[in-house]
Amino acid sequence: MGNIRRSAVEAACEGCGRANLLLLPEACCGNEFVWHVRCGACGAWRWFHSREDADFVRSIRETALRRGEGGGLSAAGTREAHAAYEAGLPSCGCGGRYHVAFDVAQEPCLACGRPAGASFVGRGPRRLVDVPSVR
């Protein structure tokens, strides 16, 4: 799969001032199955399609079966399934590991670990970035 274009902002951490490239939430239809992962070391972003990535679908199904949550995963089940998916992802080129980004406002600063917070959305100049596929 190829790259997709996303709006992003360099958000300065309110705790330490380090800039973090954060993708802005999409507001258009048709992208609800496009999910993002972020490297915890360098902050690189990648994407995957939650319905078409066989490893992701398998991690959800196996976790639901193991936990007896066939009607939908609990919050703990969701974390468990995503951890299983993340464990099978390739390493980032920097050597870091990717994690599924649920809420960009909760993404940790790469320097101090403090969550970005909702305030980042309106701050800093917006720009378009190319986000490669995770695979």
SVG drawing of the C-alpha trace seen along z (x, -y; Angstrom):
<svg xmlns="http://www.w3.org/2000/svg" viewBox="-23 -28 41 46">
<polyline fill="none" stroke="black" stroke-width="0.4" points="0.0,0.0 1.2,-3.5 1.3,-6.7 -1.7,-8.7 -1.7,-12.5 -2.7,-13.8 -2.8,-17.2 -0.4,-17.6 1.0,-20.2 4.3,-20.5 2.9,-20.8 5.2,-22.1 4.9,-20.1 3.4,-22.2 5.7,-20.5 9.2,-20.5 8.7,-22.6 9.8,-19.8 8.1,-19.8 6.1,-16.6 4.6,-16.1 1.0,-15.2 -1.6,-14.2 -4.8,-16.1 -8.0,-14.1 -9.7,-13.6 -13.1,-15.1 -14.0,-13.5 -16.0,-10.4 -14.5,-7.2 -11.5,-7.1 -13.1,-5.5 -11.1,-2.2 -7.7,-4.0 -5.9,-3.8 -2.5,-5.1 0.5,-3.9 3.4,-6.0 6.9,-5.1 7.6,-5.7 11.2,-6.6 11.3,-9.0 7.6,-9.8 7.3,-8.5 3.7,-7.9 2.4,-4.9 -1.1,-3.8 -3.1,-0.6 -6.6,0.3 -8.3,2.0 -10.6,4.2 -8.0,5.2 -4.9,5.8 -5.2,9.6 -2.9,9.4 -5.0,6.7 -8.3,8.6 -6.8,11.8 -5.6,10.1 -9.1,8.7 -10.8,12.0 -8.4,14.1 -8.6,11.8 -12.4,11.7 -12.5,15.5 -9.9,15.9 -11.7,13.4 -15.3,14.5 -16.1,11.1 -17.8,12.0 -20.2,9.1 -17.4,6.5 -14.2,6.1 -14.0,4.4 -11.5,1.6 -9.1,4.1 -9.7,6.5 -9.1,3.7 -5.8,2.9 -4.8,6.6 -5.7,7.0 -3.8,3.9 -0.8,5.0 -0.8,8.4 -1.0,6.5 1.8,4.1 4.0,7.0 3.9,8.3 4.6,5.0 8.0,4.4 10.4,2.1 10.7,-1.5 13.8,-2.4 15.2,-4.1 14.9,-0.8 11.9,-2.0 8.5,-0.2 5.1,-1.3 2.0,-1.6 -1.6,-2.1 -2.6,-5.8 -6.1,-5.8 -6.4,-9.5 -3.8,-12.0 -4.4,-14.3 -3.2,-11.5 0.0,-10.8 3.0,-11.2 5.7,-13.8 8.8,-12.0 11.0,-13.8 9.0,-13.8 6.1,-11.5 3.4,-14.1 0.2,-13.7 -0.1,-16.3 -3.5,-17.4 -6.4,-18.8 -4.8,-22.3 -2.4,-21.2 -5.0,-21.2 -5.3,-25.0 -1.6,-25.7 1.2,-25.8 1.1,-26.0 -0.7,-23.1 1.0,-21.2 0.4,-18.1 2.6,-15.1 2.9,-11.8 2.2,-8.8 3.5,-5.5 1.7,-2.2 2.9,-0.2 3.7,2.8"/>
</svg>
